[in-house]
Amino acid sequence: MAAHAGADVPRERMSLSASASAEVVRDVLGVSFSTTREGVEAAAVQAALKQALDAALAEARKVAKPGQVDVQTGGFSLYPRNDPKTGKINGWQGSAELQVEGRDAATIAQLTGRINTLTIARVGYSLSRESREKAEADITAQAIARYRAKAAEYAKLFGYGSYVVGEVNIASDEASAPRPMMAMRMLKAESADAALPTEAGKATVTVSVNGSVQLTK
């Protein structure tokens, strides 16, 4: 605590912080599909990748709906394969990706059983912007109230009658328990429409208030 002399009434500045948190169910499911191809001719490898990606896109577009099931292509790469003995190019390798995400987790999970030209590379849940903003709005008032209550309590404990809010910073953060992204090879399912089992879990949204107050008599 640093003392500051005023013209008439002595004041002291005190730094403090307060926070409030809420657990929110992660409501956006994201699935990344990918495949690799290799061959002697670059054109043939590229054609095979394009064919696999086109087939997957055709399935995904059948259920695409803005905000509910969003579809976009990811990386598409083609690069030479070198002979380890001679260092010369002896073939080509390539990869292609497709990304699907949205709030309709059931439809996306079912879609994974109908895409058979790409394999599932990653699966994970995240928090939508709307859910995060709603959580922040609900708990910001709580964090500010706790900040003011602390200021009033500490002012009293230090023998001051009141306080004046000085510089304040409000920030939010999202945290969740570590959840490794799921990686797997596509296996032959008994049913072509077999859905991928998923569990959303929760994220913790925290709003923190940090700053200083002037203690007054």
N, C-alpha and C positions, 0 to 999 in steps of 0.2 A: 504494500500500500504506500503510495507516494503522497506526501503532503503538499498542498498548493495554497499559498496565501492569497486571500481575496482582499479587496479594498476595505471592506467593512466587516464582513462575516467570514471567518476562516472556514475553508472547505477541504475535504479530502476526497481524492478519487479512489474508487475501488473497482477492480476488474472482477467479473464473474461470468458464469455461463449456466445455461439450463437447456434441457432437451426434452422431447417427447417422442414416443415411438408407437408404431402400429404394425401389426402383421397383416400382410395382404397376399391373397392367393395369386400366384403368377398365372396370368390368363392368356398368354400367347405361346403357342406351341410352334417350334421351328424344327424342320427336318431338312438336312442336306443330303442329297443323293449324289453319287459320283460313279464313274467307271473309268477304266483304263483299257487301252488297246495298243498292240504293237504289231509290227510287220516290216517287210523289206521295203515297201514303197510308201513314201509319205502320203501320197494321194489316197491310197487304199486305207491307211490308218485314219486319216481325216474323214473319209467317207463313212467308215465304220462308227466313228465317234458321233458324227452328225446323225446317222441313222438311229443310234441308241438314244441320243438326246431328243430327237424329233418324236420318237415313240413315247418317251416319258412325258414330254410336253403335251402331247395329244391327250394323254390320260389326265394330267393335272388340269388342263384347261377346261375339262368337262365339269369340274367342281369349283373352279375359280370364282371367287366373289370378293370384291374389295373389302378389306378389313376382316373378313372371315376366313378366306383362303387366298392368300396372295402368292403368286408364282413369279419367279424370275430365274434366269440362267445365271450361273456363276462363272468360274474360270473355264477357259477352253484353251488348252495348250498342246503344242506339238514340238518335239525336240528329237534330235538325232541320238542314236544309240551307238556307242563306239566299241570296237573290238578291244578288249583289255590287253591283248598281245601286240597288235599293230597300231592301235590308236585310230584306225580308220573307221569311217562310218559303215556299219554293217546292218543298219536297220533304223526304224523310227518307233518312238513311243509317244503316246498322247493321253490326255485325260479331259474329261468334261464334267461339269457340275450343274446341278439343278437345286434351287432352294425354294422351299415351300414353308410358309408360316401364316399364322392367323389365330383367331379366337375359336374357330370351330374345330376343336381338338378331335372330336369324334370323326369328322369327315376326313381330316388329315391323316389320322391313324388308319382309317379304312383305305385311303389312297395308297399307303405304303404297301399294301397287299396286292395292289393292281399294277404297280410299276415294277416290271421285271427285266428291264434292259439296263437299269442302274442299280447300284447297291446303296444301302443306307450307310452314310459315313458318320453323321452326327445327329443327335437328337437332344433338344434342350428346351426348357421353358423360360420365359422372360416376363417382365411386367410391362403392360401396355402403358403408353404415355397418359391415357385417360385415367387409368387406375392409380398411377403414381401421383398425378396432379390432384385427384380427389383425396387421396390419403394425406398428401401434404397440406391441403386446405383444411382438413379436419383436425390435424394435429399442430398446425402452426399456432393457432390461438392458445392451445394448451401450453406450448413451449414458452410463449410470451408471458402467459399468466404465471408460470413457474419462475420465470426470470424476475418479474416484478415482485413476486412474493419473497423471493430470496433477497432482493434488494431491500425491501422493507424490513425483513427480519434482521439482516446483518446491520442495517443502519441503527436499529434499536439496540442490538447487542453492543455496538460500538459507542452507544450513548448519543446518537444523533436522532433528531426528530423526524427527518424525512430525507428524501433524495431527489435528484434530478437526473433523468436518463441522459447519458452522453452518447458517444458513438456506439452504434449497435450493428452487428453483422448477423444475418439470418441465412443459414445454409441447410441444404437437405442432402441425405445420403441414403443409398439403398444397399442393404447387405443381406446375404443369405448363407445358409450353411453350405460348405463346399459340396457341389454335386458334379461329379465327373460326367462329361458329355459321353453319351453312349456311342460306341463304335462297334460295328458288326459286319459280317459278311451276309449277303442275302442267301437264305436257305430255301430249299424247295418246301413250300407250305402245302399242307393237305388241302387247303382251300385257297383259291386265288384271291379271295377277298378277306383273308385273315388280317385282322387289325393289329397294329403294333400296340402292345400294352404300355401305357404311360401313366405317370403320376406327377401332377403339377408342383406340389409343395408350396411353401410360402416364402415371401421375401419380407424383410423388416425395413420399413421406411422410417427414417429418423430426421427430425427437424431440430437443429441446434441454434441457440441464440447466444452469441458471445459479444461482450462489449464492456462498457464502463459506466459507472454512475457517480455523480457528485453528491457526497453526503453533506446534509445541511442541518443546522441547529433548529 
